[in-house]
Amino acid sequence: MSIHLSATSGAILMSLTMIGNISTKLLIGFLSDLLNPIKAVIIMILANCFSLGLLFLGVIHQEIMLLYIGSFMFGSIYSVGAVGIPMLTHYFFGNENYARTYSFIGFLTNVGSASSLTLIGYLYDFTQSYQMVFIIALCFHLINLILLVVICLRYNGVGDK
């Protein structure tokens, strides 16, 4: 509604995101088996970066097709949290340390998710737009990609070897 679309369009955008959510959760598992967990997560993060770009452009240009494609692809972010993080934890820490390590990582990711929703609300209230949210999300993706590369270079998958 804030970008002058109907409630029906908003519902379609949300439905496409949820279809993307389910699809990419299956896809990340397939990619993990085909490539490895690190590459699979990187692909999903990059897909989400692309989706944020499409959403950003779709809002600016009022182009519904960009918003539809971006919404579908935005579902990829759920695959990282629900499937990618547990896969990476297992990859790096193995079976022996998975439970102890993932309980801590899972706690932190849930705190981050909950607080980000509050931040998104405040940013929208302050700017009357989600454009700043898209930009911040892209920055966090860049930080996550850099951290993942640094971790890979440092530890190189000790859990699976």
N, C-alpha and C positions, 0 to 999 in steps of 0.2 A: 504494500500500500504506500510506503514511503517513497517509492520510485514510480508511483502512478500506474501500477499494474493492478489488475483485479484480484480479488481473493482467490478466484479459481486459478489464476496464473501462479499465485503464491503456493497454492496446494499442489499444483503440478510440479513446481520447483522442489518442494519438500519430498514429494513422491519419487522424483528422479534421484534425489540425493540418497534416499533409502534404498532404491534399486542399485545405485552405485555402491552403497555400503555393502550390501549382500554380495554383489558381483566381485568386488575387489577383495573381500575377505577370502573368497574362494580362489581368486587369481593370485593373491600373495602366497598362499600355500603351494600352488602349482609352480610359481616362479621360484620359490624357495627350494623346492625339490629339483627343479630344472637347473637353476643357477647356484644360488646359496642364499641363506637368510639376509646377509648384508646387502647383496645386489637387489634382492626382492624389496627390501625396505627402502633402499635408495630410489628404486623405480616408483614406488608408491608415493614417496615424498615429492619426487619430481612431478608426478602426475597431479598431485595436489597443488603444487606451485603453478602448474599450467592452468588448473581449474580456477585458482584465485585470479590469475591474469584474465581469463575469460569472463569471470564474474565482474571484475573491475571494469573491463571494457564494455561488457553488456550493460552495466548500469550507466556508464558515461554516455554511450551511444543509444541507449534505450532499445537495444537489439535483443529481442526475446530468444532467438535461436542460440545466441552466445550464452545467455543465462541458462537455457535448458541444458546445453552441453556442459557448461561449467558446473551446474548443479549435479548432474550425473557424475562427473569426474570428481566433484568435491567429496563424494562418498568414500573416496580412496583414503581419506584421513582416518576413517574409522578402522580400516584394515591395519594401519600402523599401530594404533593403540591396543586393539583387541587381539591381533595376531602377531604383528611384527615385534612388539616389545617382548612378549613371552618367548618368541623364537630367538631373538637376539640374546636374551638372558640365558637361554639354554645353550646357545652356540658358544657364548663366551665363558660361562661358568659351569657347564656340564651338568650331569644328573646329580652329582654329589652336593653341589652348592646351589642348585636351582631354587629350592623351596625357601631357604633362608634369604637369598639374594632377591628373588622376585617379590617376596612379601614387602621388602623395603622399597623396591622400585615401583611396585604397584601402588603403594601408599602415596609416594611422591607424584606419580602421574595422575592419580585421582585428585589430589590436592590441587595440582596444576590445572586440571580440567575444570574443577569447580570454581576456582578463583578466576580463570579466564572468562567464564560465562558472566561473572559479575563485571569484569573489566570491559567486556564487549558491550554490556548494557550501559555502563557509564560513558564509554566512548560514543555510543550512539546518542545518548541524551545530550552530551556536550556538543557534538558536531552535527547532529541530525542526519548522519550518513554512516554507511558501513565502509566507506572507502578507506578510512584510517585503519580499520580492523583488517582489511585485506592486506594493507602494506605491512602492518605489524606481524601478521601471520606469515607473510613471505620472509620477513626478517628472522622470525623464529625457525622457519624451515631451513634457512641458510645456516643459522647457528647449529641446528641439529645435524645437518649434513656435514659441516666442518667437524663437529664433535665425533660423529660416527667414523669419519675418515681418520681422525687422530687416534681414536681407540683401535681401529683396524691396524693402523701402522704400528701401534705400540704393542698390542697383544696378539694380533693375527689369529683369532679363533682358537684359543687354548682349550675350550670345552669339548670340541668335536674331534680333536686329534688323538 
